Amino acid sequence: MPIAVYVLGLSIFAQGTSELMLAGLLTEMSNDLGVSIPQAGLLISAFAIGMLVGAPVLAAVTLRWSRRRALLVFLAIFLAAHLLGAMTSNYWVLIGTRVVAAFVYAGFWAVGAATAIGIVAPTARGRAMGILAGGLTVATIIGLPAGTLIGQLWGWRSAFLGVAVLSALAMIGVATRIPNERAAETPDLRRELRSLINPQVWLSYATTAVATAGLLVSFSYLGALLTNTTGLPDAWVPAVLGVYGLGAVLGILVGGRTADTHPLHSMYLGFTGLIATSILLALTAQYPAPTLIAAFLLGAFGFGTNPTLSSRIFGLAKQGPTLGAAFNISAFNIGITVGPWLGGLAIGGGLGYPSVAWIGAALGAAAIGTVLWGRVLDRTGTVPTKQPLVEITH
């Protein structure tokens, strides 16, 4: 695997740490900025909004740039946004910096994914995307607790400065390891858009969004479930989340290996595992031991399909790899937004924390449904023959 792919994964780690660390800093930030904790929580929502729209917009704007140039510009803006965020005392300025940072982070994901796919063999695409997704997984395991700890010891601004330092290191890696060249063919926005006129592409996006929502609806409330339903002390929550993270690492490693050779089997197994794990969590949430097992399996099955969900779009939208990847990033973020929202509705409606796992099981079933729908379209000849479902089906 080229070193450039690992550089991209480390860059995702740097930026993903910023995406995640605010969850552990809201109390400190609300006290320092003089706002309520729910208002501080809007900083997380602002990041989600930037991520949702940033990928397709920036992918289109920078289509004719060299990919190294685009990645460096995104990182430079990301770094500047964190420096400004660390210095400001104005809540609304900080909101603005979060939107801007997320906007270029989404652009980095889109261009970075296309770059990684472009420098590896077709049979290694799943592994490459697994390394990129692994950067976010490491951010979950290391970046989130480290950012929280730094913020608690030296203030939340120091955590922002730490992300700025990581971004600067990522810029050095990109500048020295990413080839300064455009795509193999001259990028054409109309050709890229035409490649998206394929029902299979949009079914793939639907699969990504629904599967991601199925994972996030349970994970978002896992900590609250552990204390309110399982009855564990607060001190145990980080340990259980760490077990979830270990499962996520295993899922990424295995999923990256199987995405290229058995993409459909990877999705079927991953989504079936997500359904079974969600049901296990819903039925046994009051017992610590099975809940711990469910947390591990939730990470493993939830992240195990990510390499396939990220790489298969390059086989469906061959003439539009940059925009294809960009809209897939948006699909991930739709799932990240919708999953917690659905869980919040259920909890707010008095259904209890185990209800979110039942929603996760239903969304996992819906994800299988979208894959099966795609197979039906493929077999009936509805899909353009020049864009197969995947490069390797078995």
SULJOBEL-V575871 format. One record per helix or strand. SS is the DSSP state (H for helix, E for strand). FROM is the first residue (numbers start at 1). TO is the last residue. If there is no record, write none. Layout:
SS,FROM,TO + SS,FROM,TO
//
This chain:
H,3,24 + H,26,33 + H,37,61 + H,67,87 + H,91,118 + H,122,154 + H,156,177 + H,189,195 + H,199,219 + H,222,230 + H,234,258 + H,263,284 + H,288,304 + H,306,311 + H,313,316 + H,321,348 + H,354,379
//
